[in-house]
Structure formats: structure tokens, C-alpha cells
Amino acid sequence: QVLLTESGGGLVQAGGSLRLSCAASGRPISTLTMGWFRQAPGKEREFVGRISRAGGSTYYADSVKGRFTISRDNAKSTVYLLMNNLKPEDTAVYFCAVQKMSVVGVKTSPTFYDYWGQGTQVTVSS
């Protein structure tokens, strides 16, 4: 069992930045491949990016590439999502998630993730 808690969301103007945090407990985070997703009202949950267990490999959705950066501090059991140059279309609830242990490689579908946080709201005003 893994418990995930996101924080850091809020209201920001377009062009601004936010850093989200995802604190994990229940299992050493160093054993977990972590992903970030987002869900806007009326839309399906969308892959944002993921980071490998040791943090040496990241992968991003095209919509956020070059603006968002995922990092992790395994000593603090925390994964981060730094969001720069935010746009109104980035408005959503953001979730962190754990990729299923049985799955290898980059997976962008939520079905490959089995533990989820409660989400944190990010609102970008124009």
C-alpha cells in the first residue's frame, strides 16, 4: 500500500510558475516509478510526465515539454512537478501516481498506475 499526498497547487497568472509536491509513504519511494497526471473539468485524465526510480530518466507529454520538469528527492520521499510558463489550458486537478510494479517502460495511460493521490487544483488565469 502506498499513500500519496499532493500539495502546492493554487491560482497563478498566465506565464507564472508553480511547484507541486507529492509525498509518498508506505513503501520506499526509491522503488517507485512515479507519474503526474491532470484532469480538467469534463475531460479525461491526461498524462503529464513520469520519472524513473532513480530520477535519471524523465518523459513528458508534448503539451508540457520544455515548460514542466519532474524531479525527485528519494531521501525526502517526495516527487516534484515544476511548472513554468503556465497557460490557462494547464488549469486542472493534478495527480501523482505510482506506476504498477509489473509494468516496465514509459506508460502514459492511467491504467498502468495503481496508487493515486487526492489531487491538487491548479488554476491559471489569463
Phi and psi in radians as a Rosetta constraint file:
Dihedral C 1 N 2 CA 2 C 2 CIRCULARHARMONIC -2.176 0.35
Dihedral N 2 CA 2 C 2 N 3 CIRCULARHARMONIC 2.293 0.35
Dihedral C 2 N 3 CA 3 C 3 CIRCULARHARMONIC -1.871 0.35
Dihedral N 3 CA 3 C 3 N 4 CIRCULARHARMONIC 2.233 0.35
Dihedral C 3 N 4 CA 4 C 4 CIRCULARHARMONIC -2.078 0.35
Dihedral N 4 CA 4 C 4 N 5 CIRCULARHARMONIC 2.380 0.35
Dihedral C 4 N 5 CA 5 C 5 CIRCULARHARMONIC -2.310 0.35
Dihedral N 5 CA 5 C 5 N 6 CIRCULARHARMONIC 2.029 0.35
Dihedral C 5 N 6 CA 6 C 6 CIRCULARHARMONIC -1.581 0.35
Dihedral N 6 CA 6 C 6 N 7 CIRCULARHARMONIC 2.676 0.35
Dihedral C 6 N 7 CA 7 C 7 CIRCULARHARMONIC -2.710 0.35
Dihedral N 7 CA 7 C 7 N 8 CIRCULARHARMONIC 2.927 0.35
Dihedral C 7 N 8 CA 8 C 8 CIRCULARHARMONIC 1.820 0.35
Dihedral N 8 CA 8 C 8 N 9 CIRCULARHARMONIC -0.064 0.35
Dihedral C 8 N 9 CA 9 C 9 CIRCULARHARMONIC -1.232 0.35
Dihedral N 9 CA 9 C 9 N 10 CIRCULARHARMONIC 2.988 0.35
Dihedral C 9 N 10 CA 10 C 10 CIRCULARHARMONIC 2.899 0.35
Dihedral N 10 CA 10 C 10 N 11 CIRCULARHARMONIC -2.901 0.35
Dihedral C 10 N 11 CA 11 C 11 CIRCULARHARMONIC -1.805 0.35
Dihedral N 11 CA 11 C 11 N 12 CIRCULARHARMONIC 2.286 0.35
Dihedral C 11 N 12 CA 12 C 12 CIRCULARHARMONIC -2.497 0.35
Dihedral N 12 CA 12 C 12 N 13 CIRCULARHARMONIC 2.627 0.35
Dihedral C 12 N 13 CA 13 C 13 CIRCULARHARMONIC -1.371 0.35
Dihedral N 13 CA 13 C 13 N 14 CIRCULARHARMONIC 2.710 0.35
Dihedral C 13 N 14 CA 14 C 14 CIRCULARHARMONIC -0.968 0.35
Dihedral N 14 CA 14 C 14 N 15 CIRCULARHARMONIC 2.392 0.35
Dihedral C 14 N 15 CA 15 C 15 CIRCULARHARMONIC 1.609 0.35
Dihedral N 15 CA 15 C 15 N 16 CIRCULARHARMONIC -0.186 0.35
Dihedral C 15 N 16 CA 16 C 16 CIRCULARHARMONIC -1.469 0.35
Dihedral N 16 CA 16 C 16 N 17 CIRCULARHARMONIC -3.050 0.35
Dihedral C 16 N 17 CA 17 C 17 CIRCULARHARMONIC -2.325 0.35
Dihedral N 17 CA 17 C 17 N 18 CIRCULARHARMONIC 2.663 0.35
Dihedral C 17 N 18 CA 18 C 18 CIRCULARHARMONIC -2.509 0.35
Dihedral N 18 CA 18 C 18 N 19 CIRCULARHARMONIC 2.643 0.35
Dihedral C 18 N 19 CA 19 C 19 CIRCULARHARMONIC -2.139 0.35
Dihedral N 19 CA 19 C 19 N 20 CIRCULARHARMONIC 2.095 0.35
Dihedral C 19 N 20 CA 20 C 20 CIRCULARHARMONIC -1.633 0.35
Dihedral N 20 CA 20 C 20 N 21 CIRCULARHARMONIC 2.586 0.35
Dihedral C 20 N 21 CA 21 C 21 CIRCULARHARMONIC -2.124 0.35
Dihedral N 21 CA 21 C 21 N 22 CIRCULARHARMONIC 2.619 0.35
Dihedral C 21 N 22 CA 22 C 22 CIRCULARHARMONIC -2.344 0.35
Dihedral N 22 CA 22 C 22 N 23 CIRCULARHARMONIC 1.881 0.35
Dihedral C 22 N 23 CA 23 C 23 CIRCULARHARMONIC -1.627 0.35
Dihedral N 23 CA 23 C 23 N 24 CIRCULARHARMONIC 2.337 0.35
Dihedral C 23 N 24 CA 24 C 24 CIRCULARHARMONIC -2.035 0.35
Dihedral N 24 CA 24 C 24 N 25 CIRCULARHARMONIC 2.534 0.35
Dihedral C 24 N 25 CA 25 C 25 CIRCULARHARMONIC -2.537 0.35
Dihedral N 25 CA 25 C 25 N 26 CIRCULARHARMONIC 2.808 0.35
Dihedral C 25 N 26 CA 26 C 26 CIRCULARHARMONIC 1.811 0.35
Dihedral N 26 CA 26 C 26 N 27 CIRCULARHARMONIC -0.423 0.35
Dihedral C 26 N 27 CA 27 C 27 CIRCULARHARMONIC -2.698 0.35
Dihedral N 27 CA 27 C 27 N 28 CIRCULARHARMONIC 2.519 0.35
Dihedral C 27 N 28 CA 28 C 28 CIRCULARHARMONIC -0.984 0.35
Dihedral N 28 CA 28 C 28 N 29 CIRCULARHARMONIC 2.165 0.35
Dihedral C 28 N 29 CA 29 C 29 CIRCULARHARMONIC -1.127 0.35
Dihedral N 29 CA 29 C 29 N 30 CIRCULARHARMONIC -0.384 0.35
Dihedral C 29 N 30 CA 30 C 30 CIRCULARHARMONIC -1.133 0.35
Dihedral N 30 CA 30 C 30 N 31 CIRCULARHARMONIC -0.262 0.35
Dihedral C 30 N 31 CA 31 C 31 CIRCULARHARMONIC -1.642 0.35
Dihedral N 31 CA 31 C 31 N 32 CIRCULARHARMONIC 0.006 0.35
Dihedral C 31 N 32 CA 32 C 32 CIRCULARHARMONIC -1.978 0.35
Dihedral N 32 CA 32 C 32 N 33 CIRCULARHARMONIC 2.259 0.35
Dihedral C 32 N 33 CA 33 C 33 CIRCULARHARMONIC -1.472 0.35
Dihedral N 33 CA 33 C 33 N 34 CIRCULARHARMONIC 2.215 0.35
Dihedral C 33 N 34 CA 34 C 34 CIRCULARHARMONIC -1.989 0.35
Dihedral N 34 CA 34 C 34 N 35 CIRCULARHARMONIC 2.501 0.35
Dihedral C 34 N 35 CA 35 C 35 CIRCULARHARMONIC -2.207 0.35
Dihedral N 35 CA 35 C 35 N 36 CIRCULARHARMONIC 2.764 0.35
Dihedral C 35 N 36 CA 36 C 36 CIRCULARHARMONIC -2.083 0.35
Dihedral N 36 CA 36 C 36 N 37 CIRCULARHARMONIC 2.399 0.35
Dihedral C 36 N 37 CA 37 C 37 CIRCULARHARMONIC -2.284 0.35
Dihedral N 37 CA 37 C 37 N 38 CIRCULARHARMONIC 2.914 0.35
Dihedral C 37 N 38 CA 38 C 38 CIRCULARHARMONIC -2.516 0.35
Dihedral N 38 CA 38 C 38 N 39 CIRCULARHARMONIC 2.720 0.35
Dihedral C 38 N 39 CA 39 C 39 CIRCULARHARMONIC -2.492 0.35
Dihedral N 39 CA 39 C 39 N 40 CIRCULARHARMONIC 2.059 0.35
Dihedral C 39 N 40 CA 40 C 40 CIRCULARHARMONIC -1.591 0.35
Dihedral N 40 CA 40 C 40 N 41 CIRCULARHARMONIC 2.734 0.35
Dihedral C 40 N 41 CA 41 C 41 CIRCULARHARMONIC -0.960 0.35
Dihedral N 41 CA 41 C 41 N 42 CIRCULARHARMONIC 2.266 0.35
Dihedral C 41 N 42 CA 42 C 42 CIRCULARHARMONIC 1.352 0.35
Dihedral N 42 CA 42 C 42 N 43 CIRCULARHARMONIC 0.083 0.35
Dihedral C 42 N 43 CA 43 C 43 CIRCULARHARMONIC -2.089 0.35
Dihedral N 43 CA 43 C 43 N 44 CIRCULARHARMONIC 2.827 0.35
Dihedral C 43 N 44 CA 44 C 44 CIRCULARHARMONIC -1.323 0.35
Dihedral N 44 CA 44 C 44 N 45 CIRCULARHARMONIC 2.774 0.35
Dihedral C 44 N 45 CA 45 C 45 CIRCULARHARMONIC -1.148 0.35
Dihedral N 45 CA 45 C 45 N 46 CIRCULARHARMONIC 2.341 0.35
Dihedral C 45 N 46 CA 46 C 46 CIRCULARHARMONIC -2.090 0.35
Dihedral N 46 CA 46 C 46 N 47 CIRCULARHARMONIC 2.373 0.35
Dihedral C 46 N 47 CA 47 C 47 CIRCULARHARMONIC -1.201 0.35
Dihedral N 47 CA 47 C 47 N 48 CIRCULARHARMONIC 2.362 0.35
Dihedral C 47 N 48 CA 48 C 48 CIRCULARHARMONIC -1.884 0.35
Dihedral N 48 CA 48 C 48 N 49 CIRCULARHARMONIC -0.865 0.35
Dihedral C 48 N 49 CA 49 C 49 CIRCULARHARMONIC 3.139 0.35
Dihedral N 49 CA 49 C 49 N 50 CIRCULARHARMONIC 3.019 0.35
Dihedral C 49 N 50 CA 50 C 50 CIRCULARHARMONIC -2.600 0.35
Dihedral N 50 CA 50 C 50 N 51 CIRCULARHARMONIC 2.807 0.35
Dihedral C 50 N 51 CA 51 C 51 CIRCULARHARMONIC -2.373 0.35
Dihedral N 51 CA 51 C 51 N 52 CIRCULARHARMONIC 2.450 0.35
Dihedral C 51 N 52 CA 52 C 52 CIRCULARHARMONIC -1.257 0.35
Dihedral N 52 CA 52 C 52 N 53 CIRCULARHARMONIC 2.975 0.35
Dihedral C 52 N 53 CA 53 C 53 CIRCULARHARMONIC -0.977 0.35
Dihedral N 53 CA 53 C 53 N 54 CIRCULARHARMONIC -0.787 0.35
Dihedral C 53 N 54 CA 54 C 54 CIRCULARHARMONIC -1.568 0.35
Dihedral N 54 CA 54 C 54 N 55 CIRCULARHARMONIC -0.115 0.35
Dihedral C 54 N 55 CA 55 C 55 CIRCULARHARMONIC 1.538 0.35
Dihedral N 55 CA 55 C 55 N 56 CIRCULARHARMONIC 0.066 0.35
Dihedral C 55 N 56 CA 56 C 56 CIRCULARHARMONIC -1.406 0.35
Dihedral N 56 CA 56 C 56 N 57 CIRCULARHARMONIC -0.217 0.35
Dihedral C 56 N 57 CA 57 C 57 CIRCULARHARMONIC -2.336 0.35
Dihedral N 57 CA 57 C 57 N 58 CIRCULARHARMONIC 2.260 0.35
Dihedral C 57 N 58 CA 58 C 58 CIRCULARHARMONIC -2.250 0.35
Dihedral N 58 CA 58 C 58 N 59 CIRCULARHARMONIC 2.749 0.35
Dihedral C 58 N 59 CA 59 C 59 CIRCULARHARMONIC -2.563 0.35
Dihedral N 59 CA 59 C 59 N 60 CIRCULARHARMONIC 2.404 0.35
Dihedral C 59 N 60 CA 60 C 60 CIRCULARHARMONIC -2.260 0.35
Dihedral N 60 CA 60 C 60 N 61 CIRCULARHARMONIC 2.640 0.35
Dihedral C 60 N 61 CA 61 C 61 CIRCULARHARMONIC -1.165 0.35
Dihedral N 61 CA 61 C 61 N 62 CIRCULARHARMONIC 2.607 0.35
Dihedral C 61 N 62 CA 62 C 62 CIRCULARHARMONIC -1.025 0.35
Dihedral N 62 CA 62 C 62 N 63 CIRCULARHARMONIC -0.562 0.35
Dihedral C 62 N 63 CA 63 C 63 CIRCULARHARMONIC -1.186 0.35
Dihedral N 63 CA 63 C 63 N 64 CIRCULARHARMONIC -0.328 0.35
Dihedral C 63 N 64 CA 64 C 64 CIRCULARHARMONIC -2.106 0.35
Dihedral N 64 CA 64 C 64 N 65 CIRCULARHARMONIC -0.098 0.35
Dihedral C 64 N 65 CA 65 C 65 CIRCULARHARMONIC -1.022 0.35
Dihedral N 65 CA 65 C 65 N 66 CIRCULARHARMONIC 2.312 0.35
Dihedral C 65 N 66 CA 66 C 66 CIRCULARHARMONIC 1.557 0.35
Dihedral N 66 CA 66 C 66 N 67 CIRCULARHARMONIC -0.249 0.35
Dihedral C 66 N 67 CA 67 C 67 CIRCULARHARMONIC -1.982 0.35
Dihedral N 67 CA 67 C 67 N 68 CIRCULARHARMONIC -0.592 0.35
Dihedral C 67 N 68 CA 68 C 68 CIRCULARHARMONIC -1.877 0.35
Dihedral N 68 CA 68 C 68 N 69 CIRCULARHARMONIC 2.556 0.35
Dihedral C 68 N 69 CA 69 C 69 CIRCULARHARMONIC -2.388 0.35
Dihedral N 69 CA 69 C 69 N 70 CIRCULARHARMONIC 2.227 0.35
Dihedral C 69 N 70 CA 70 C 70 CIRCULARHARMONIC -1.767 0.35
Dihedral N 70 CA 70 C 70 N 71 CIRCULARHARMONIC 2.365 0.35
Dihedral C 70 N 71 CA 71 C 71 CIRCULARHARMONIC -2.465 0.35
Dihedral N 71 CA 71 C 71 N 72 CIRCULARHARMONIC 3.012 0.35
Dihedral C 71 N 72 CA 72 C 72 CIRCULARHARMONIC -2.595 0.35
Dihedral N 72 CA 72 C 72 N 73 CIRCULARHARMONIC 2.632 0.35
Dihedral C 72 N 73 CA 73 C 73 CIRCULARHARMONIC -2.208 0.35
Dihedral N 73 CA 73 C 73 N 74 CIRCULARHARMONIC 1.680 0.35
Dihedral C 73 N 74 CA 74 C 74 CIRCULARHARMONIC -1.138 0.35
Dihedral N 74 CA 74 C 74 N 75 CIRCULARHARMONIC -0.498 0.35
Dihedral C 74 N 75 CA 75 C 75 CIRCULARHARMONIC -1.156 0.35
Dihedral N 75 CA 75 C 75 N 76 CIRCULARHARMONIC -0.483 0.35
Dihedral C 75 N 76 CA 76 C 76 CIRCULARHARMONIC -1.765 0.35
Dihedral N 76 CA 76 C 76 N 77 CIRCULARHARMONIC 0.078 0.35
Dihedral C 76 N 77 CA 77 C 77 CIRCULARHARMONIC 0.928 0.35
Dihedral N 77 CA 77 C 77 N 78 CIRCULARHARMONIC 0.744 0.35
Dihedral C 77 N 78 CA 78 C 78 CIRCULARHARMONIC -2.389 0.35
Dihedral N 78 CA 78 C 78 N 79 CIRCULARHARMONIC 2.450 0.35
Dihedral C 78 N 79 CA 79 C 79 CIRCULARHARMONIC -2.032 0.35
Dihedral N 79 CA 79 C 79 N 80 CIRCULARHARMONIC 2.533 0.35
Dihedral C 79 N 80 CA 80 C 80 CIRCULARHARMONIC -2.123 0.35
Dihedral N 80 CA 80 C 80 N 81 CIRCULARHARMONIC 2.660 0.35
Dihedral C 80 N 81 CA 81 C 81 CIRCULARHARMONIC -2.266 0.35
Dihedral N 81 CA 81 C 81 N 82 CIRCULARHARMONIC 1.850 0.35
Dihedral C 81 N 82 CA 82 C 82 CIRCULARHARMONIC -1.592 0.35
Dihedral N 82 CA 82 C 82 N 83 CIRCULARHARMONIC 2.157 0.35
Dihedral C 82 N 83 CA 83 C 83 CIRCULARHARMONIC -2.053 0.35
Dihedral N 83 CA 83 C 83 N 84 CIRCULARHARMONIC 2.030 0.35
Dihedral C 83 N 84 CA 84 C 84 CIRCULARHARMONIC -1.940 0.35
Dihedral N 84 CA 84 C 84 N 85 CIRCULARHARMONIC 2.814 0.35
Dihedral C 84 N 85 CA 85 C 85 CIRCULARHARMONIC 0.851 0.35
Dihedral N 85 CA 85 C 85 N 86 CIRCULARHARMONIC 0.895 0.35
Dihedral C 85 N 86 CA 86 C 86 CIRCULARHARMONIC -1.153 0.35
Dihedral N 86 CA 86 C 86 N 87 CIRCULARHARMONIC 2.557 0.35
Dihedral C 86 N 87 CA 87 C 87 CIRCULARHARMONIC -2.111 0.35
Dihedral N 87 CA 87 C 87 N 88 CIRCULARHARMONIC 2.724 0.35
Dihedral C 87 N 88 CA 88 C 88 CIRCULARHARMONIC -0.952 0.35
Dihedral N 88 CA 88 C 88 N 89 CIRCULARHARMONIC -0.587 0.35
Dihedral C 88 N 89 CA 89 C 89 CIRCULARHARMONIC -1.255 0.35
Dihedral N 89 CA 89 C 89 N 90 CIRCULARHARMONIC -0.093 0.35
Dihedral C 89 N 90 CA 90 C 90 CIRCULARHARMONIC -1.455 0.35
Dihedral N 90 CA 90 C 90 N 91 CIRCULARHARMONIC -0.103 0.35
Dihedral C 90 N 91 CA 91 C 91 CIRCULARHARMONIC -1.067 0.35
Dihedral N 91 CA 91 C 91 N 92 CIRCULARHARMONIC 2.177 0.35
Dihedral C 91 N 92 CA 92 C 92 CIRCULARHARMONIC -3.118 0.35
Dihedral N 92 CA 92 C 92 N 93 CIRCULARHARMONIC 2.992 0.35
Dihedral C 92 N 93 CA 93 C 93 CIRCULARHARMONIC -1.545 0.35
Dihedral N 93 CA 93 C 93 N 94 CIRCULARHARMONIC 2.264 0.35
Dihedral C 93 N 94 CA 94 C 94 CIRCULARHARMONIC -1.837 0.35
Dihedral N 94 CA 94 C 94 N 95 CIRCULARHARMONIC 2.339 0.35
Dihedral C 94 N 95 CA 95 C 95 CIRCULARHARMONIC -2.151 0.35
Dihedral N 95 CA 95 C 95 N 96 CIRCULARHARMONIC 2.485 0.35
Dihedral C 95 N 96 CA 96 C 96 CIRCULARHARMONIC -1.781 0.35
Dihedral N 96 CA 96 C 96 N 97 CIRCULARHARMONIC 2.740 0.35
Dihedral C 96 N 97 CA 97 C 97 CIRCULARHARMONIC -2.682 0.35
Dihedral N 97 CA 97 C 97 N 98 CIRCULARHARMONIC 2.776 0.35
Dihedral C 97 N 98 CA 98 C 98 CIRCULARHARMONIC -1.820 0.35
Dihedral N 98 CA 98 C 98 N 99 CIRCULARHARMONIC 2.190 0.35
Dihedral C 98 N 99 CA 99 C 99 CIRCULARHARMONIC -1.204 0.35
Dihedral N 99 CA 99 C 99 N 100 CIRCULARHARMONIC 2.420 0.35
Dihedral C 99 N 100 CA 100 C 100 CIRCULARHARMONIC -0.970 0.35
Dihedral N 100 CA 100 C 100 N 101 CIRCULARHARMONIC 2.386 0.35
Dihedral C 100 N 101 CA 101 C 101 CIRCULARHARMONIC -1.072 0.35
Dihedral N 101 CA 101 C 101 N 102 CIRCULARHARMONIC -0.490 0.35
Dihedral C 101 N 102 CA 102 C 102 CIRCULARHARMONIC -1.414 0.35
Dihedral N 102 CA 102 C 102 N 103 CIRCULARHARMONIC -0.082 0.35
Dihedral C 102 N 103 CA 103 C 103 CIRCULARHARMONIC -1.815 0.35
Dihedral N 103 CA 103 C 103 N 104 CIRCULARHARMONIC 2.385 0.35
Dihedral C 103 N 104 CA 104 C 104 CIRCULARHARMONIC -2.090 0.35
Dihedral N 104 CA 104 C 104 N 105 CIRCULARHARMONIC 2.768 0.35
Dihedral C 104 N 105 CA 105 C 105 CIRCULARHARMONIC 1.498 0.35
Dihedral N 105 CA 105 C 105 N 106 CIRCULARHARMONIC 3.115 0.35
Dihedral C 105 N 106 CA 106 C 106 CIRCULARHARMONIC -1.406 0.35
Dihedral N 106 CA 106 C 106 N 107 CIRCULARHARMONIC 2.164 0.35
Dihedral C 106 N 107 CA 107 C 107 CIRCULARHARMONIC -2.180 0.35
Dihedral N 107 CA 107 C 107 N 108 CIRCULARHARMONIC 2.253 0.35
Dihedral C 107 N 108 CA 108 C 108 CIRCULARHARMONIC -1.894 0.35
Dihedral N 108 CA 108 C 108 N 109 CIRCULARHARMONIC -0.129 0.35
Dihedral C 108 N 109 CA 109 C 109 CIRCULARHARMONIC -1.530 0.35
Dihedral N 109 CA 109 C 109 N 110 CIRCULARHARMONIC 2.420 0.35
Dihedral C 109 N 110 CA 110 C 110 CIRCULARHARMONIC -1.032 0.35
Dihedral N 110 CA 110 C 110 N 111 CIRCULARHARMONIC -0.362 0.35
Dihedral C 110 N 111 CA 111 C 111 CIRCULARHARMONIC -1.179 0.35
Dihedral N 111 CA 111 C 111 N 112 CIRCULARHARMONIC -0.283 0.35
Dihedral C 111 N 112 CA 112 C 112 CIRCULARHARMONIC -1.616 0.35
Dihedral N 112 CA 112 C 112 N 113 CIRCULARHARMONIC 0.128 0.35
Dihedral C 112 N 113 CA 113 C 113 CIRCULARHARMONIC -2.111 0.35
Dihedral N 113 CA 113 C 113 N 114 CIRCULARHARMONIC 2.372 0.35
Dihedral C 113 N 114 CA 114 C 114 CIRCULARHARMONIC -2.095 0.35
Dihedral N 114 CA 114 C 114 N 115 CIRCULARHARMONIC -0.119 0.35
Dihedral C 114 N 115 CA 115 C 115 CIRCULARHARMONIC -2.227 0.35
Dihedral N 115 CA 115 C 115 N 116 CIRCULARHARMONIC 2.378 0.35
Dihedral C 115 N 116 CA 116 C 116 CIRCULARHARMONIC -2.325 0.35
Dihedral N 116 CA 116 C 116 N 117 CIRCULARHARMONIC 2.564 0.35
Dihedral C 116 N 117 CA 117 C 117 CIRCULARHARMONIC -1.415 0.35
Dihedral N 117 CA 117 C 117 N 118 CIRCULARHARMONIC -3.124 0.35
Dihedral C 117 N 118 CA 118 C 118 CIRCULARHARMONIC -1.471 0.35
Dihedral N 118 CA 118 C 118 N 119 CIRCULARHARMONIC -0.238 0.35
Dihedral C 118 N 119 CA 119 C 119 CIRCULARHARMONIC 1.643 0.35
Dihedral N 119 CA 119 C 119 N 120 CIRCULARHARMONIC 2.699 0.35
Dihedral C 119 N 120 CA 120 C 120 CIRCULARHARMONIC -2.382 0.35
Dihedral N 120 CA 120 C 120 N 121 CIRCULARHARMONIC 2.364 0.35
Dihedral C 120 N 121 CA 121 C 121 CIRCULARHARMONIC -1.415 0.35
Dihedral N 121 CA 121 C 121 N 122 CIRCULARHARMONIC 2.300 0.35
Dihedral C 121 N 122 CA 122 C 122 CIRCULARHARMONIC -2.094 0.35
Dihedral N 122 CA 122 C 122 N 123 CIRCULARHARMONIC 2.162 0.35
Dihedral C 122 N 123 CA 123 C 123 CIRCULARHARMONIC -2.155 0.35
Dihedral N 123 CA 123 C 123 N 124 CIRCULARHARMONIC 2.173 0.35
Dihedral C 123 N 124 CA 124 C 124 CIRCULARHARMONIC -1.963 0.35
Dihedral N 124 CA 124 C 124 N 125 CIRCULARHARMONIC 2.066 0.35
Dihedral C 124 N 125 CA 125 C 125 CIRCULARHARMONIC -1.623 0.35
Dihedral N 125 CA 125 C 125 N 126 CIRCULARHARMONIC 2.600 0.35
